Amino acid sequence: MPTAKEKKSTRGLLVRYYAEGVGASILENSQESVKRVIGRKSGIYVLSRNGEPYYVGLASKIRSRLGRHLKDKHKGKWDRFSIYLIGRKKFLRDVESI
């Protein structure tokens, strides 16, 4: 008799998805792909330059915030980013404090 496929629970996870060391140019060159992957998710992000953290931020819409950082006072000061997407916005401040 076939068994039901086990489904892994993500309940209780603060960070649901993450990506590290992504080139800043992907935000400009692959906007549709970034939109599909990140969407309107919230979380923590780290801007890096030459492998060293430059700036750490918190955003309710990470994709929009990263796009703004390509044009604001941080323009040209970072070449890579990492994102840590939070499943529920109510935990955003908890993750920031960690």
C-alpha positions as a LaTeX table, in Angstrom:
\begin{tabular}{lrrr}
\hline
Residue & $x$ (\AA) & $y$ (\AA) & $z$ (\AA) \\
\hline
Met1 & 0.00 & 0.00 & 0.00 \\
Pro2 & 1.49 & 3.39 & $-0.96$ \\
Thr3 & 2.38 & 5.75 & 1.86 \\
Ala4 & 1.71 & 9.45 & 1.89 \\
Lys5 & 4.73 & 11.56 & 1.08 \\
Glu6 & 6.08 & 13.24 & 4.19 \\
Lys7 & 5.93 & 17.00 & 4.14 \\
Lys8 & 8.66 & 18.92 & 5.95 \\
Ser9 & 7.29 & 21.57 & 8.25 \\
Thr10 & 8.69 & 25.07 & 8.19 \\
Arg11 & 6.70 & 26.00 & 11.27 \\
Gly12 & 8.88 & 27.62 & 13.87 \\
Leu13 & 11.59 & 28.73 & 11.45 \\
Leu14 & 12.51 & 32.39 & 11.70 \\
Val15 & 14.54 & 32.53 & 8.50 \\
Arg16 & 12.63 & 30.73 & 5.77 \\
Tyr17 & 14.93 & 31.42 & 2.81 \\
Tyr18 & 18.35 & 32.93 & 2.33 \\
Ala19 & 20.90 & 33.74 & $-0.35$ \\
Glu20 & 24.45 & 34.85 & 0.33 \\
Gly21 & 27.07 & 36.65 & $-1.74$ \\
Val22 & 24.80 & 37.58 & $-4.65$ \\
Gly23 & 26.30 & 40.08 & $-7.09$ \\
Ala24 & 24.71 & 43.53 & $-7.03$ \\
Ser25 & 24.48 & 43.52 & $-10.83$ \\
Ile26 & 21.77 & 40.85 & $-10.69$ \\
Leu27 & 19.38 & 43.48 & $-9.31$ \\
Glu28 & 19.80 & 45.56 & $-12.45$ \\
Asn29 & 20.22 & 42.81 & $-15.05$ \\
Ser30 & 17.65 & 40.26 & $-13.88$ \\
Gln31 & 14.83 & 42.30 & $-12.39$ \\
Glu32 & 12.04 & 39.88 & $-13.35$ \\
Ser33 & 13.87 & 36.88 & $-11.87$ \\
Val34 & 14.59 & 38.79 & $-8.67$ \\
Lys35 & 10.95 & 39.86 & $-8.51$ \\
Arg36 & 9.79 & 36.23 & $-8.83$ \\
Val37 & 12.22 & 34.91 & $-6.22$ \\
Ile38 & 12.11 & 37.66 & $-3.60$ \\
Gly39 & 8.73 & 39.19 & $-4.31$ \\
Arg40 & 7.54 & 41.42 & $-1.48$ \\
Lys41 & 9.15 & 39.43 & 1.30 \\
Ser42 & 10.61 & 40.97 & 4.42 \\
Gly43 & 13.84 & 40.25 & 6.21 \\
Ile44 & 17.41 & 41.23 & 6.91 \\
Tyr45 & 19.98 & 42.09 & 4.26 \\
Val46 & 23.73 & 42.62 & 4.27 \\
Leu47 & 25.52 & 44.77 & 1.70 \\
Ser48 & 29.16 & 43.75 & 1.21 \\
Arg49 & 32.23 & 45.08 & $-0.53$ \\
Asn50 & 35.22 & 42.85 & $-1.31$ \\
Gly51 & 33.80 & 40.13 & 0.94 \\
Glu52 & 33.43 & 42.37 & 4.00 \\
Pro53 & 30.07 & 43.53 & 5.38 \\
Tyr54 & 29.45 & 47.19 & 4.62 \\
Tyr55 & 25.87 & 47.73 & 5.80 \\
Val56 & 23.18 & 45.63 & 7.51 \\
Gly57 & 19.54 & 46.56 & 7.11 \\
Leu58 & 16.02 & 45.51 & 7.93 \\
Ala59 & 13.23 & 45.82 & 5.36 \\
Ser60 & 9.59 & 44.92 & 5.04 \\
Lys61 & 10.14 & 44.75 & 1.25 \\
Ile62 & 13.73 & 43.67 & 0.65 \\
Arg63 & 13.66 & 43.83 & $-3.16$ \\
Ser64 & 12.56 & 47.47 & $-3.15$ \\
Arg65 & 15.08 & 48.43 & $-0.50$ \\
Leu66 & 17.99 & 46.82 & $-2.35$ \\
Gly67 & 16.94 & 48.63 & $-5.52$ \\
Arg68 & 16.99 & 51.97 & $-3.69$ \\
His69 & 20.48 & 51.25 & $-2.36$ \\
Leu70 & 21.71 & 51.09 & $-5.95$ \\
Lys71 & 20.86 & 54.80 & $-6.27$ \\
Asp72 & 21.10 & 56.33 & $-2.78$ \\
Lys73 & 24.08 & 57.27 & $-0.60$ \\
His74 & 25.24 & 53.61 & $-0.65$ \\
Lys75 & 25.58 & 53.60 & $-4.46$ \\
Gly76 & 28.95 & 52.21 & $-5.54$ \\
Lys77 & 29.95 & 51.28 & $-1.99$ \\
Trp78 & 28.87 & 47.63 & $-2.21$ \\
Asp79 & 29.21 & 44.89 & $-4.80$ \\
Arg80 & 27.38 & 41.93 & $-3.24$ \\
Phe81 & 24.43 & 41.31 & $-0.98$ \\
Ser82 & 23.01 & 38.56 & 1.21 \\
Ile83 & 19.35 & 38.25 & 2.17 \\
Tyr84 & 17.62 & 36.39 & 4.98 \\
Leu85 & 13.88 & 36.25 & 4.34 \\
Ile86 & 11.53 & 36.00 & 7.29 \\
Gly87 & 8.36 & 33.93 & 7.02 \\
Arg88 & 6.22 & 36.22 & 9.17 \\
Lys89 & 6.71 & 39.97 & 9.49 \\
Lys90 & 5.88 & 39.88 & 13.19 \\
Phe91 & 9.24 & 38.14 & 13.77 \\
Leu92 & 11.29 & 40.70 & 11.83 \\
Arg93 & 12.44 & 42.66 & 14.89 \\
Asp94 & 13.26 & 39.43 & 16.75 \\
Val95 & 15.61 & 38.34 & 13.97 \\
Glu96 & 17.21 & 41.79 & 13.83 \\
Ser97 & 18.03 & 41.60 & 17.53 \\
Ile98 & 19.75 & 38.22 & 17.04 \\
\hline
\end{tabular}
